[in-house]
Amino acid sequence: MSRLILPAKSALNVAPETCARPLIFEYTDDEGQAYAVSGTGFFCLIDEELLFVTARHAVSSGHEALRVPVYRNLCEVVPLKKRMDVIAVDGEQSEFLDLTFFTLNASFTQEYHLRADAVQPLRLATFAQMLSAWEVANLPLNEVPLMAYGFPKDRTDVCEELSTTLCNGRMKFTGTSIANGCYQTSWDTSSVSHPDGMSGSPVFISGNWLEKEKPPTHVFVGMMTRCSNGIGHFMSADVLVNLARDALSGKTSSHVQVPQSR
């Protein structure tokens, strides 16, 4: 039986659900404070820099009202520092290269041990290289299971304690997307019927999905940017990392040209 082949020493034993957080927006109305959940974000460790990452359109109305809980069911929120948006020069790609990330207060993240919750992208292989290896091994790519962990609106319950329900949206790989370094999936509606709110979710594959006797090993491979009509799009982790590095180093403005990936 064929099985999913990962580059040597690349699999990371992480609990995917620990990194994701709902995007909670706080508003003031006639009755006082009100909350709304709209989208997902996650903690990501890039070159020892802890960032909070999400889809740009999820915070298009402004981030001043954004409240990211330290833990999913805790009122304490994470202080967000600098916001950096990535916007593709090519307008056709901009919809899919949809990325915003925030730097965080170091002393706060240390106090709450948030680095332990963060995903860390692979350093040994890109998602495109994984695909090439699987093709060589004659593994049907449409059988590769992908999982997005996020907070769809149809399963989100927001109350005074900011309680939310994390969901595992299951997908199958279907091919490349319009934008360089982005990929397309088919969405399993039995896992999440209406994926509105899954934008910004971290995407994982299971490193031993055909070896049922072993505990699951998850590998972070990207971030959901769009999902509608049963079709999902995600940005690969290697593209996300390169864009973050350039922005953090000041090499690019918020408008960037994304290199060809696959």
N, C-alpha and C positions, 0 to 999 in steps of 0.2 A: 504493500500500500504506500502510495506517495504521501509525503508529509511536508509541512511547512519548513523550509530551510532558512535559517537565519545565519548571518555571518558569525564566525567564531567569537565567543565571549561578548556578544553584543546584547543578549537578552538582559533585561533589567527586572528584578523581582520587586515590583511596586504594587501598591494597592491603588488602582486607577481612580477610585472614587474619592481618595483623600485630597486630590489636588483641585477639584472643581468647586466653584462657588457660584451661587446665583447672583445675577445683577439686580440688586434691589434699589429702587428709586424712591426717595422720600419726598413727599409733597405736603404742602400745608393747604387745607381747605377750611370751610366755615366751621367744621366740626373738630378741627385740630390737625394732627399729623395723619397722613395716609401713605400707604406703601403699595408699590406695584413691582412685580417681577417681570423683567423683559430681557431675556438672554442669559448667557452663561459665560464665565471666564475661568481661568485657572492659574495657579502658581507654576512658574517655570524657571528653572535654574540654568542660566546661560553664562558660561565662563565665570562661575561663582557669583554672578549678579542675579539676585532674586527679583523677578518681574511678575506683574499680574497682566495676563494676556487675554484679549478678547477680540471679537470681530468689530471693526470700526463702525458699521452701521448700527450695532447694538447700543452705542453711546452717541449716536449722531445728534441727539437733542441736547447734548451737553452733559458733562460728568459732574457738575457741581452738586447735583442731587443724588449721585451714585453712592450707595452704601454697600461695601463688600464685607460680609460677616467674617470674623476670624475663623469661626467654625460654623457649619451650616445652621445650627439651631441655637446660636448664641447672639445676644444683642450687641456685643462688642464688635466694632467695625475696624477695618484696617485703614490706617492713614495712607492715602495715596499721595504721591509726590508729583513728579513730572510726568505729563502725558505726552506720548509720541505717536503720531499717526503715520501710517504708510499708505501712500496713494500712488498707484501706477501711472506712469506718463501716458501709456496707451490706454485710452478711455475704454476700449473694448475689454481689457483685462481688469480694469479697476473694480468691477463688480465682484470678481472672484479673489483678487489680491486685496483682501479686506481685513486690515490688521491695525489694532491699536494696542499699545502696552504702556504700563505705568511702572515707574520706579517706586520703591517702597522705603519706608523709614527703617533703617537698619536696626536700631535699638529695639523698636517695637517687634520686628520679625524675630529677633533673637529671644525676646522675652516670651513670645508665644510659640517658639520652635517651629516657625512656618517653613523653614527650609526643609524640614523632614516631610512636609506635605507636597513638596514640589516635584514635578516630573523633570527629568534631565534627558535631553535629546541624545541619541546615539552619536558617538564620535567616529565610529568605524565604518559606517555605511549609510548612504542616503536611501530613501525609499525607492528611487529609480534603480539603484544598484540591487536592491532586494528583488525588485520585479525582474530584472535581467537574470538574476540567479535562479529564480523560480521558473522562468521560461526555459532556461537551459536544462533544468531538472524535469521539464515536462509537467509541471504542476499547473492545473487549470486555474488561471488567475481569477476567474469568476467564482471560485470556491473559497477564496481567501476571505475569512470573516473579519470585518472591521467593526469596532464598537466605539460609539461616542457617548461620553458620560456628561449629562447635562440636565437642564431644568425646563422641560416643555411646559407651555402654559396650561395645557389640558390636565396636567398632573401636579400643578403647583398650588399649595395652600399657604397663603400668607396671612399671618395674624400678628398680634402685637409682639410676639416673640420671634417674628421673622422665620417661622418654621417652613421648610420647603421639602419637597420630595425629589431625590436624585433618581434619574432613570438611565438605563442602559439601552441606547438606541442601536439596534443591530443593522448592519449594512453588508453589502457585497460589492467588491471592486468591479467596475465596469469599463474603466479606461481613463484616458487623459481628459482634462477639462480644457476650456478655451485658453486659460492663462498658463504661462510657463510655470512649472513646478506645482500645478494644482491637478487634482484627480476627481473623477466622477464615480458615484456609487449608486446602487439601487437601495432604497430604504425599506426596511421591514416594518410595515405598518402594524403588525401584531405586537411589536415591542413598544412602539410609541406611535399612536394613531395620528396625531397632529404635531409635527416636530417644530412648530413655531416656538422659539425660545431656545432651541438647541444651537443656534449660531454662537460661535465662540467656544464650543465644547472641545475638549481634548479628544483626539482619536487614537485608538490603540488597536494592535493586532495581538492575537494570542500565539505565543511562540511554539506551543505544542498542542495545537487544536485537534490533531488526530491521534494524540497519545493520551487517551482519556485517563490512564492510570496515574499520570503525574499531575501534581498541582499546577494550576495555570500560571504561566509566566507572561506578563504583558509588556509590550514594547510600544512606547509613544512614537507615533509616526506623523502627527499633524494636528490641524485645527479645523473644525467645521466653519465654513464661511457662508454657505447657503444650503437650503433644503426646501423643496416644494414639489408637489405633484409626484411624490415618490422618488425624486432624484435629488441626491445630495452632492455637495462639492466640498472638498477640503484642501487646504494648503499644506504641502509637505513640511515636516519639521525642519529639514535642512534649509529650505527657503526662509522659513520663519526665523531661524537662527541667524542666517546671513543678513537679513534685513535688520534684525535687532542689533547685531554687532556694528553694522554701519551707522545706524542712528545713534547708538551709545557713544561711538567714537567720534561723532561729528563729521563723518565722511560724506554723509548725504543729508539733504533736506528732507522734509516730509514727502516730497514728490520724488519717486525713485524709478529707475529703469531696472526691471527684474530680469536677470540673466536667463538664458535658455536652460531648462533642466532636463526634460525628456519629452 
